[in-house]
Amino acid sequence: MIPYCFSALCCNPKRLKLATAVAAISVLIGLLTFVLNWHVFKGGIPGYYYVLLPGNLVLACFTEEINFWPKFTLLFTGQFIVSWLIGYLSSLFFLRNQ
């Protein structure tokens, strides 16, 4: 059986919603940046790597010789997961009493 303090810490709906919102916003900003970089700036937007840093951290684990759509999927899946983890861990720190 899981102790109450652990389950309350991990299963708090407020923390889960906050982390999911942070991750969704991160993916939306990443998609907007990707589209601008691809269509408007033709691959030269300043700060592109830093906006998509969570996704690029996941892409660093894979080879560069993969096709566009699997790489695109990995980039934005990684963007969501890493941003979700950062949002959740931040909520543990900043929302201690809730």
Residue pairs with C-beta under 8 A, 6 or more apart in sequence:
9 92
12 98
14 91
14 95
14 98
15 88
15 91
15 92
15 95
16 88
18 87
18 88
18 91
18 95
19 84
19 85
19 87
19 88
19 91
20 84
20 87
21 87
22 83
22 84
22 86
22 87
22 90
23 79
23 80
23 81
23 83
23 84
23 87
24 80
26 54
26 79
26 80
26 83
27 76
27 79
27 80
27 83
29 51
30 51
30 52
30 55
30 75
30 76
30 79
31 76
33 45
33 48
33 51
33 52
34 52
34 75
36 45
37 43
37 44
37 45
37 48
49 56
52 75
52 79
54 78
54 79
54 81
54 82
54 83
54 86
55 74
55 75
55 76
55 77
55 78
55 79
55 82
56 75
56 78
57 78
57 82
58 74
58 75
58 77
58 78
58 79
58 81
58 82
59 71
59 74
59 75
59 78
62 71
62 74
66 74
